[in-house]
């Protein structure tokens, strides 16, 4: 997910996407623990997407308060 795409989403959409990514992260961690994880790069990708969404959401909230 690109930062440009994330910036176009509303705050509600960001919250929904963040929830989905956290669920996926949990599932990936569970798969890794049980030895069923095939795409190990996806763990890193999801973690970075979560950070990207949190950062942009915080920027949007800060802009709303100004």
N, C-alpha and C positions, 0 to 999 in steps of 0.2 A: 504494500500500500504506500503510495507516494504522499508526501506532505501536502502537495498541491490538492490532491483529492480529499484529504482530511479537512483542509481549511474550507472547502466548499460545503461541508456538512453542517447541519445545525447542532446545537448543544444536545438535543434529545437523541439525534442520530448518533452522535459521538458516544453518549452514555450506553446506547444499545450495542454499538460495535464493541465498546470496551467490555461489556458483559459477555458478549460472544467470544471475544479473544481470551478472556480469563477462563471461561469454560474449556476452550480448546487447549489452553496452557495446562490446565489441570489434567485433562485427558492425555496430553502428550507426556506429562510427568509420570502418570500412572503407567502408560505404555512402556516408557523407558525403564521403570522399576521392574516390570514383569518381563522385560526382554522382548517385547513385541514391536518396538519402535523401529520403523524402517527408514524414515526420512529424518535423520538427526538434525539437519540444517533447519528444519521447520521450527524447532524449539527456539533457536536464536532469532529467527524471523518474527515469531509471535511476540517474543519478549521486546524486541525493538518496536514493533507496531504498537504495543501497549504503551511504551514510553512516549512514542510519537503522539498518540492520541491524548495522553494525559497532559503533555506539554502544550499542545495546541488548545485543548479545552481550558487549561489554566490561563492561557493568553487571552482567550475569548472572554472568560469571566472577568479578567482584569480590565479589558477594554470596555465591558458593560458597566463597570463601577465608576469609571472615570467621567 
